[in-house]
Amino acid sequence: MNIQEYFTRISYNESHKEADLQTLTVIFQHHIQAIPFENLSMHCGETIELDLQSIYNKIVRKKRGGWCLESNHLLFWALQELGYDVCMLGGSSYKPAERAYSAEINHILLKVAIKGNSYIVDAGFPGPYQAWQPLMLISGKDQPQIPGIFRFMEDKGTWYFEKVKRKHYIPEQSVPFTDMPELGNIRKIYTFTLEPRHINDFQELNTYLQVSPDNILQKKSICTLQTTEGLYALVGWTFTEMKYNYMEDLDLVKITTLTDEEVEKTLKDKFNIVLENKLVP
C-alpha cells in the first residue's frame, strides 16, 4: 500500500507536510468526491472483506467505492500515514421509520485530534447526511456547511449527531417538500461515544450486514457520491442528482428512473465505477 497511489486515486496533489486542519479538510473533500459510498458488492455476488489490503485493492486499485466500514478504514490508514492523531469510534444510526437509534453499533467514524481540539471525520454516511468538512467535537454548536447545518449534542458521555433539514425543490412538483416526513426540522443521524474502537470490533457487523435480509443495505443497491455542487445517488434503478442551495434554504432535486443498461452506463459516467460482476439492482 502506498500513500501516493491513494492520493492519485482521490486526485490530491497538494502539499501534505503539515498534519493540520487545513490539509485534513482538503484530503477529506477529495476523498468524498472521488470514493462513492456503495454496497454494490452485495448485489453482484462479491464478499466484502474488512482487512485493509482488500479494501485498498478494491477502492484504490479497482477504483470502487465502499460502505462506511471500508471507506473510513481506508481514510484511517491514510491519516495515520500522514502523522495524524486519529482513532476509530463506533456509532448507532437513527432509523426514521422506527423513530429510534439502532440498539447495536452499526457505523464507524473517526476522531482526529489537532492542537488540543477534536474533530469528527466521517467519509461513510451517504447522501445528504455526508458532511463536507471535519466537524469540531463540541456540544450544542451549529456548524454550517454547504450540505446544511450540522451539530453535536452531548448527554452523559453519549454524543448525538444531527442535521437541520432543508427543503427540496423537484421541478416536476409545484410545491417543495422536506426530505423526511418526520416532525420538526432536525434529522437525527447517529449517536456515538468516545470509546476507541479497533477494526476487529466491526468484523461481526460486516458479516451480519451481508447475510441479514432485513437491513436496508440488503434490500437496496446504493451508490452515492458527493460532487462539487451537491451529490449523485443511484438507489436501485432510481438516479437522483441534488444541487445544494439552489435557492435560499432549498436544494434542487432531479430524479430519473433508469433501465438496466442505463444503470451500468450511469455507474461508469457519474461514479467512475466499472463492475467485474453483473449487478442486480
C-alpha positions, 0 to 999 in steps of 0.5 A, a space after each residue: 500500500 502506498 500513500 501516493 497511489 491513494 492520493 492519485 486515486 482521490 486526485 490530491 496533489 497538494 502539499 501534505 507536510 503539515 498534519 493540520 486542519 487545513 490539509 485534513 479538510 482538503 484530503 477529506 473533500 477529495 476523498 468524498 468526491 472521488 470514493 462513492 459510498 456503495 454496497 454494490 458488492 452485495 448485489 453482484 455476488 462479491 464478499 466484502 472483506 474488512 482487512 485493509 489490503 482488500 479494501 485498498 485493492 478494491 477502492 484504490 486499485 479497482 477504483 470502487 467505492 465502499 460502505 462506511 466500514 471500508 471507506 473510513 478504514 481506508 481514510 484511517 490508514 491514510 491519516 495515520 500515514 500522514 502523522 495524524 492523531 486519529 482513532 476509530 469510534 463506533 456509532 448507532 444510526 437513527 432509523 426514521 421509520 422506527 423513530 429510534 437509534 439502532 440498539 447495536 453499533 452499526 457505523 464507524 467514524 473517526 476522531 482526529 485530534 489537532 492542537 488540543 481540539 477534536 474533530 469528527 471525520 466521517 467519509 461513510 454516511 451517504 447522501 445528504 447526511 455526508 458532511 463536507 468538512 471535519 466537524 469540531 467535537 463540541 456540544 450544542 454548536 451549529 456548524 454550517 456547511 454547504 450540505 446544511 447545518 450540522 451539530 453535536 449534542 452531548 448527554 452523559 458521555 453519549 454524543 448525538 449527531 444531527 442535521 437541520 433539514 432543508 427543503 427540496 425543490 423537484 421541478 416536476 412538483 409545484 410545491 417543495 417538500 422536506 426530505 423526511 416526513 418526520 416532525 420538526 426540522 432536525 434529522 437525527 443521524 447517529 449517536 456515538 461515544 468516545 470509546 476507541 474502537 479497533 477494526 476487529 470490533 466491526 468484523 461481526 457487523 460486516 458479516 451480519 450486514 451481508 447475510 441479514 435480509 432485513 437491513 436496508 443495505 440488503 434490500 437496496 443497491 446504493 451508490 452515492 457520491 458527493 460532487 462539487 455542487 451537491 451529490 449523485 445517488 443511484 438507489 436501485 434503478 432510481 438516479 437522483 442528482 441534488 444541487 445544494 442551495 439552489 435557492 435560499 434554504 432549498 436544494 434542487 432535486 432531479 430524479 430519473 428512473 433508469 433501465 438496466 443498461 442505463 444503470 451500468 452506463 450511469 455507474 461508469 459516467 457519474 461514479 467512475 465505477 466499472 463492475 467485474 460482476 453483473 449487478 442486480 439492482 
